[in-house]
Amino acid sequence: MTAEQAQFVSTPEKGEVPAVLIQPAGARAMLAFAHGAGAGIHHPFMRATAERLAARGVATLRYQFPYMQLGRRPPDRPSVLIDTVRAAAARAGALSAGLPLFAGGKSLGGRMTSMADARAPLSDVRGLVFFGFPLHPPKRPSTERAAHLAEVHVPMLFLQGTRDVLADLDLLDPIVADLGSRAVLHLVQGADHGFEVLKRSGRTSEQVLDELADAVSTWIEEVLSARETS
């Protein structure tokens, strides 16, 4: 499968950012896929996840936030990140040749996607995927970062490791439950925020990545099926 470069304008102020498109033959959906706070679109997790999704019929446009492209820290202010999410979703939709469109990302990228949709629904996006929703900073349990999720009205998939120090499951479980039928929580046993597992778990990183891709693929199929029968 071929990865293609697909730049787009993030914001008029920040200009173009790079993106990588993987669109397998016979794809049934497209995911606009944002990276986390500390690693960009070429991080092994991003690349491996996109490749596994492609093998399951899900195309991806993984894209860079402006600060990451410039090699700067900390991340851009939320308004820039949110505008970039919106531009990326539009670009993914334009490249998808009519495929059903989804959006989401790893950690920060997922949270900025949900914040964008909560402020104003992302055009044509049918659901959001969170690879490790960053509910709170390490060792500082709180729920403020999830307050906006009540304003998201498309289906949401939370993929969360049971050792994730950025998401106390005792806090996340009731949040997802309160979202009702819009939200699904898939727990990855023994995984941390980066979806790494300990050797004593008996599982490999590759098996965890396969689990994530299977969960996303299955959920997308369920969302599309529910839409067709509604």
Secondary structure, DSSP 8 states (H G I E B T S, - for coil): --EEE--EEEETTTEEE-EEEE--TT--EEEEEE--SS--TTSHHHHHHHHHHHHTTEEEEEE--HHHHTT-SS---HHHHHHHHHHHHHHHHHHTTT--EEEEEETHHHHHHHHHHHHS--TTEEEEEEES---S-TT----GGGGGGGG--S-EEEEEETT-TT--HHHHHHHHHHTGGGEEEEEETTB-TT--B-GGGS--HHHHHHHHHHHHHHHHHHHHHHHHH-
